[in-house]
Amino acid sequence: MRIQASSLSIACAALLVACATSASAESKYDGYLCCNLRSDGSWISDSNYAENGKRVIPAGTPASVTGHGRYRVNVRIDGQRQAIGNDYSRDLDLDTFARRYVVTEDPAAKIATWPAKVQEAVRRAKITPGMTREQVITSLGYPISSENPDLDAPLWRYWLSSFAEFQVLFDGSGRVRDISTDANTRNLVWVP
């Protein structure tokens, strides 16, 4: 009888921990966009495609996480409802996913300290040689984790659309050395 009561106590404690973890997984908070994100007005995909009609919402824009839905983080940006869709990074739980994109420290102060050429590339949502991994993320968003599980890898894969892939190549010190893509996509994302 004592063993059963002990097992029941352990099961109840585990259930309480699971409930507490679930509640924290939907934390609401105010912050800033980590990076340039493209929106159609209500939806931002983690693929960050540059398709027709999408506008870039700049890194550092104030944002409030208001909750989670199915594979999405609900946010308010400029007073408007948006959803950041976890379309291709589903190996990340939604709270981790949310904290990638809505950060508590405004990146604008850090961006202001970067070299002028890097600041210009970030402003235009492009990349240039010598950028750090952090600067690439700020400019292009996170590479989708299903295709880029290791952020320390020497190559990151991105897409401007379903048909326009480009690969960012890093040198041994973690700085952009080049990109690999077709000529048209290169012109859209690269600042020599």
C-alpha positions in Angstrom: 0.0 0.0 0.0 2.8 2.3 0.8 4.5 1.7 -2.5 1.3 2.5 -4.4 0.8 5.8 -2.5 4.4 6.7 -3.2 4.0 6.0 -6.9 0.8 8.1 -6.9 2.7 11.0 -5.3 5.4 10.8 -7.9 2.8 10.6 -10.7 1.0 13.7 -9.3 4.3 15.6 -9.0 5.2 14.7 -12.6 1.8 16.0 -13.7 2.2 19.3 -11.9 5.6 19.7 -13.5 4.1 19.0 -16.9 1.3 21.5 -16.3 3.8 24.2 -15.2 6.0 23.5 -18.2 3.0 23.7 -20.5 2.0 27.1 -19.0 5.5 28.5 -19.4 5.5 27.2 -23.0 2.9 29.8 -23.8 4.6 32.8 -22.1 3.5 36.2 -23.2 6.0 39.0 -23.3 7.1 42.2 -25.1 10.2 42.5 -27.1 11.6 43.2 -30.5 12.0 41.3 -33.8 15.4 39.7 -33.9 15.7 40.1 -37.6 14.2 41.3 -40.8 11.0 39.3 -41.4 8.7 39.3 -44.4 5.0 39.5 -43.9 1.9 39.3 -46.2 0.1 41.4 -43.6 -0.9 38.6 -41.3 1.6 35.7 -41.7 5.3 35.5 -41.4 6.8 32.1 -42.3 10.1 30.9 -40.9 11.1 30.3 -44.5 11.0 34.1 -44.8 10.3 33.9 -48.6 10.5 37.2 -50.6 7.4 36.6 -52.6 5.1 39.1 -54.3 3.2 41.4 -51.9 5.4 40.7 -48.9 7.0 43.5 -47.1 10.0 43.5 -44.8 9.4 44.3 -41.2 12.8 45.5 -39.9 14.9 44.0 -37.1 14.3 45.9 -33.9 10.6 46.5 -34.6 8.7 46.3 -31.2 6.6 43.1 -31.0 4.5 41.4 -28.3 4.0 37.7 -28.1 0.3 37.1 -27.3 0.2 33.3 -27.4 0.7 30.2 -29.4 -1.5 28.3 -31.9 -0.9 25.2 -34.0 2.6 25.6 -35.3 2.5 29.4 -34.9 3.4 32.2 -32.5 0.8 34.9 -32.3 2.3 38.4 -32.0 1.3 42.1 -32.3 3.5 44.2 -34.5 2.6 47.9 -35.0 -0.7 47.2 -33.3 -1.6 44.5 -35.9 -2.0 40.8 -35.3 0.5 38.6 -37.0 1.4 35.0 -36.8 5.0 33.7 -37.1 4.6 30.3 -38.6 6.8 27.4 -37.6 6.6 25.8 -41.0 10.0 24.3 -41.3 11.6 24.4 -37.8 9.2 22.0 -36.0 12.0 20.3 -34.1 11.9 23.5 -31.9 9.2 23.8 -29.3 7.0 26.9 -29.8 8.5 28.8 -26.8 12.1 28.3 -28.1 10.8 29.2 -31.6 9.1 32.4 -30.3 12.2 33.5 -28.4 14.3 33.2 -31.5 12.2 35.7 -33.4 11.0 38.0 -30.6 13.9 38.9 -28.4 13.9 41.0 -25.2 16.9 43.2 -26.1 16.5 45.6 -29.0 19.0 44.7 -31.7 18.9 48.3 -33.1 21.6 49.4 -30.6 24.0 46.6 -31.7 23.2 47.1 -35.4 24.3 50.8 -35.0 27.8 49.6 -34.0 28.3 47.5 -37.1 30.4 48.7 -40.1 28.4 51.0 -42.5 28.5 48.4 -45.3 27.0 45.7 -43.0 24.3 48.1 -41.7 23.3 48.9 -45.3 23.1 45.2 -46.2 20.9 44.6 -43.1 18.7 47.5 -44.0 18.2 46.0 -47.4 17.8 42.4 -46.1 20.9 41.3 -48.0 24.3 39.9 -47.1 27.8 41.0 -47.8 31.3 39.4 -47.4 32.7 39.5 -43.8 29.3 39.4 -42.0 29.1 37.3 -38.8 26.5 34.7 -38.3 24.6 37.0 -36.0 24.6 39.7 -38.7 23.3 37.2 -41.3 20.5 36.2 -39.0 19.6 39.8 -38.3 19.5 40.5 -42.1 17.9 37.3 -43.4 16.3 35.7 -40.4 17.2 32.3 -39.0 17.9 29.5 -41.5 15.2 26.9 -41.1 16.3 24.3 -38.7 15.0 21.3 -40.7 17.6 22.1 -43.3 20.2 23.7 -41.0 20.2 21.8 -37.7 23.7 23.1 -36.8 24.1 26.9 -36.6 27.9 26.4 -36.5 28.0 24.6 -39.8 30.1 26.2 -42.6 27.1 26.4 -44.9 23.5 27.7 -44.3 20.7 27.1 -46.8 18.1 29.8 -47.5 15.3 30.4 -50.0 13.9 33.6 -51.6 11.0 31.4 -52.9 10.3 27.7 -53.5 12.5 27.9 -56.6 15.3 30.3 -55.5 17.7 28.6 -53.1 21.0 30.2 -52.0 23.7 28.9 -49.7 25.7 31.2 -47.4 29.3 30.0 -47.1 31.3 30.8 -43.9 35.0 30.8 -43.5 36.8 29.2 -40.5 36.2 32.3 -38.3 32.4 32.2 -38.9 32.3 35.1 -41.4 30.6 35.1 -44.8 33.0 34.4 -47.5 30.6 33.9 -50.4 27.2 32.6 -51.5 26.4 29.8 -53.9 23.3 30.3 -56.1 22.2 31.2 -59.6 23.0 34.7 -61.0 19.5 36.2 -60.6 19.2 35.2 -56.9 22.7 36.4 -56.3 21.8 39.8 -57.5 18.8 39.9 -55.1 20.6 38.9 -51.9 24.3 39.8 -52.4 26.1 43.1 -51.8 29.7 42.7 -53.1 
